[in-house]
Amino acid sequence: MPFLLLSSLNLLLTPYSPSPPSSLTLWLIALVLNTALAAIAWFAPKKLLTPAGLLHAWFLGVLVWGSLGWQGYLVVMVYFLLGSAVTRIGLAQKEAEGIAEKRSGARGPENVWGSALVGALCAVGVLLTSWLNLSIGTRLVPLLLLGYVASFSTKLADTVASEIGKAYGQRTFLITTLKPVPRGTEGAVSLEGTVAGVVASVVIALVGWAVGLISLAMVGVCVVAAFIATSLESVIGATLQTRFSWLTNEVVNVLNTFIGAIAAILIAQGLSLLMSG
């Protein structure tokens, strides 16, 4: 789609001016803050991250703060804290049934990047656009920010839907056949999990709007994109994941967040076409 179409997105997307990427202060804050938080997490009795996961999360945090400032950082922190909390809901029951996350929900490097790789790429895109002073920056940056928020909105929706479904789902169905299956089955969905997932996507999208990364109109776009992506992720889980050993949960998570980000961008472009027409 021609870049000329991006100009009409200014009617929908809030222009965003991140802190100058050359600012040494911005990166120093990122280093100090994330090092302090990593130290707290290291000595905390409840481990939300493995040692290797902590190192990778530190790098991710520095990158996001340096690229998007505190606004982008808050989005990923809300995702991480809520995602970690919901993983522990009904943990004893899920462990007894053999459907709990490994390591009692403590995130390793594969979990960090499975959840945040797409968002990190969007953040780096904003950074490079600013560094290179690209002429299309004012039109491209809002799309990258939308993709950033949508990726985390999608991932939290997926995490919450899965964990709530495994803990409280009364009836779970395989998304491709709608036949009843046990909780925790790849590709299974439940009413309880689906509703919780939608609510979770709204929360992250509202955080993105509250800090000025996206406009209020784009909150709904993120929610719709998250629903599309999580539904497709369930289809992948039901049809392909068991057939290919390389299609791990982490790879599927990357695909899930990528679909969410791309879906949000395409929906926004479609809306801009309707408005310009």
N, C-alpha and C positions, 0 to 999 in steps of 0.2 A: 504494500500500500504506500503511495507516495508520501513523502514527508510533509508535503503541503497540507495534507489532511490533519496533521498534528496541530496546526495552528488553531483549529476550531476547538481543540481540547481545552484551551484557556477558559472557555465558557463553563467547563466542568471541573477542571483541576486547579487547585490552589497553587499559584507560583511559589516556589520555595528557594530560598537563598541560604545554603549551608554556610557555616563559618569558612573563611578562606583556608584551603587545604595547606597553604604554605605557613600557616600560623603555628609556630613552635609551641605556643602555650596550649593549643588544642590537643596536640599529641602528647605533651607532658601530662596534662590532666588525664588523658586516656591511660597512660602508663601508670601513673600514681594510683588512680582510682581502681583500676583492675588488679593491680598488684595487692592493694589493701584488701579488696574483696576476696582475692584468691587466698590470701593468708587467713582470713576469717573462715573461709570454706574449708581450708586444710585442717584447722583445729576444731571445727565444729563437730559435735558428737554425731549428728545425723549427716551422713555423706550423700550429697546429691550428685556428686561427680566422682569418678575414679581419679587417681593421680594423673594419669595420662589425659583423661577427659578434662580435668581442671586446667592443664597446660593449654590444651586446644581452645577451651572456652575463654581463657585469658587472652589468647591471640585474637579470637573472634571479637571479644569485647573491645580490645584496643583498635582493631580495624573499623568496627562499626562507629565507635565514638569519634575516631579521627576522620571518618568519611562523612558522617551524618550528624555529629554532635550528640547532645544529650537526648534529642528527640528520637533519633533512630535507636539509640541505646535503650531508652525506656521501653520501646516496643518489644525488643528482644528479651529484656529482663522480665517483663510481664508474662511473655510467652513461657520463658523458662520456669519461673516460679509457679505459675498456674499448672503448667504441664507436669512439673515434678510433684506438685501437691495432689493432682488428680490420680497420678499413678499409684499413690499410696492408699487411695480409697478402696476399702474392702480387700486390702493386700493379703491378709491371712487366708481369707476365703479363696482368693485367686491362686495363691501359692498351693493351697490344698488341692485345688482342681488342676494344677499344672498349667495354668494359663496366665500366670503373672509375668511381668517383664523380668529379664534376668538381672541379677545383682540387686534385687529388691528395688529396681527402678533407678539405681545409680547410673548416670550417663557416662559412657566412654567416648573416645574420639569419633567412633563411627556414628554414635547417636548425635553428637554435636553437629557434625557436618551433614549427616542425613537430614537433619532438621533445618540447618541454617545455610547450606551451601548456596542455594538459589538467592536467598536474601543477601548473603555476603557479596555475591556477584553483582546484584543490583546496587549495593552500596559502593562497591568499587567502580561501577559504571558512572555513578554520580561524581565520584572523586576524580576519575580520569577526564570526564567531560569538563569539569571545572579547571583541572590542571592544563588541559590542552586548549582551553578557551574555544571550544567548538561553536561554530555559528548556530548550530541547531540545539545548543544546550538548553535554552529557555523552553523548548518544546519537548526535548528528550528527557530532561531531568524529571518532570512530573510523571512521565510514564514509568520511569525506573523506580520512583518512590511509590507509585501505585503497586508495581510488581513486588516491591519490598514488603509493603504492608500486607498485600494479598497472600504472599508466600507464608508469612507467619500466622495469618488468619486461617489459612488452609491447614497448616500443621497443627495448630492448637485444636481446630475442629476435629481433625483426624484422631489426635491423642485422646481428647475428651470423649468423643463418640466411642472409641474402642474401650477405654477404661470404664466408663459408665455402663456401657453395654455388657461388659464382662462381669461387672459387679451387681448390676440391678436389672439387666435385661430379662424380662419374663419370657419372652418368646423371640428367638433369633432365627433369621431366615437367610439362606444363601441368596445373594443379590441377583444372580443369574437365573435361578430357577424358582425362587421364592419358597423352596422346600425347607421345612424346619431342620435346623442343624444345632449341634451343641454350641454353647457360648465359647468364644475363643477361636472358632473355626475361621480360617482365612477366607475373607470375602463375605463373612456373616454380618448382617445388620439387624438392629433392633429399633423399636420406636423410641425407647428411652435414650439409647445412645445417639440416635439421629437428632432428636430434639436438643439434647445437651450439646452436641457438636455445633448445631446452628447457633445456639446461644454463645458458645465459646468464640465462634467466628465474629459475632457481633461485638464482643468485648474487645478483641484485638483491633478490629476496624475502628471502633470508637476511640481507642487509645491513639491510633494513628491520626484520626481527625483532631482529637483534643490537642495534640502537640503540633499540629499544622503540617503534617506530611501529606495529607490528602484532604480533599474537600468533603463536606457532609454528603454530597451526592454520591461520592465514591464509596461511602460506607456500604451502601446497598450493593454496589458492584462487587466489593470484596466478599460479601456474604454469599452472593449468588455464585461467584467464581469458586469459593471454598466448597460449596455444596456440590458443584459440578466435579471438582477435582477429587473430593473424598468419595463420591459415588464411583468415579472411574477407577480410583485406587482399589475400591472393594471388588470391582470387576476384574482388575489385574490379579488381585489376590485369589479370586475364585477360579480363574482360568489359566493363568500363566505362571504364577509364583511357584507352584509345586512342580512344574515341568522343567524349570531351569535353575540349576544350583547357584548361578551367579546373581539371580534375581532375589537378593536378600532383602530383609525388611528395610535396611538402610538405603539400598538402591531404589526400592519402591518409594521410600519417603522423599528422595530427591525428585523422582518422577512426579510424585504427588504435588510437591510444592512448585515445581516447574509448571505443571498444568494449571495450578491455581493462579500463578503470576501471569502466565500467557493469557489465560481466560479473562482475567480482569482487564488486561491491556486491550484485548480484542473487543470486549464488551464496551469499554470506554470509547474506543475508536468507532464502534458501531453507533453509539449514542451521539457522538460528534457528527457523524454523517447525517443522522436523522435531523439533528438540530440545524445543521448547515443547509440541509435540503429544504 
